[in-house]
Amino acid sequence: MPMLQSIKWENNAVYILDQRLLPDKVEYLKCTHYEQIARAIENLSIRGAPAIGIAAAWAVAVASKSLNASSSEELFSDLNPVFQRLINTRPTAVNIKWAIDRMQNLIKNNLSLPVSELKDIILDEAIQIHNEDIQINKRIGEYALEFFKEGCTVITYCNAGALATGGYGTATAPMYIAKEKGIKFKVIACETRPVLQGARITAFELMQAGIDVTLICDNTAGALLRKGMIDFAIVGTDRTVRNGDVANKIGTYSLSVLCKENNVPFYVAAPTSSIDLSIPSGDMIPIEERSFEEVTTIKGVRIAPEGIKVINFAFDVTPAKYVTAIITEKGIFKPAEIQELRFR
Ligand code: MRU
């Protein structure tokens, strides 16, 4: 288990690991106002679908503490702009909405409580969401362990690791468990342009945990797959929808097609907080577009001509036909079976 936590609650404040500085610096941002957390989500100080859901829950707790409402109804109504602000930070991962829905339901079900007690249970719920996420990831890891045969090589994309979650990671959870069990395996981490979550974060956290990890440029994946050097792929997801289509970091789709072409299984690790059964198909998932500077610069140094036109989708959709299976904390599903989660 890696030492660093993406987010933590200490001395009445939320501390967010500033992932923009990794791997060079380990610095936490102290947040005592919900707006600081909203900005940290927007500017990728904290990123990864489950981690931003947890951050949103903490933001609601921080906001409710500072509001001077005289009744629980008033507190609920004063929190409305906070919910909206958080939901508008990043559109693709469904986890923010999932966390806000959960907080709203908790408040609605407890409006009869005195306001001070309601504030306490809002805080407890944020703590609970964080702790549950770690347990969920461990369960995903235990289910996915069956794919980790002695001596295997797995490819992953972006960062679906401990730092993208409350702890342990989704795609990385089986890696940590396999390591604990003494299974030998290698990980290939794709660097993941433009923001390099694979190079800066996945490579960093797996190395820290003593896992055998090798970094490649994204465009090397096809060559390795064709040479038979990879046994399977495992990635995370920001939103998986009813027909089994999966939104994840831009470039995931290309990797899935390369896997299919080379008969290599492509697995998606998806906590149910990232599954949105209200949307029938991946075409309806809102895809975030980010600043052109993420593409034209690396660490502030311009690498492209000034004034160049840029397309910068942060995510893409992998159609269900490229997904071998979806690993959740409730079991492993074929993409077409994901709707069964409704009944579990
Ligand atoms: O833009 P990011 O860094 O938030 O994108 C993160 C990803 O795409 C992850 O792979 C996804 O959120 C799954 S994290 C368990």
Residues whose N, C-alpha, C, O or C-beta is under 5 A from the ligand:
A	BS01	MRU	R47 G48 A49 P50 Y157 C158 N159 A160 G161 A164 T170 Q197 G236 T237 D238 N248 K249
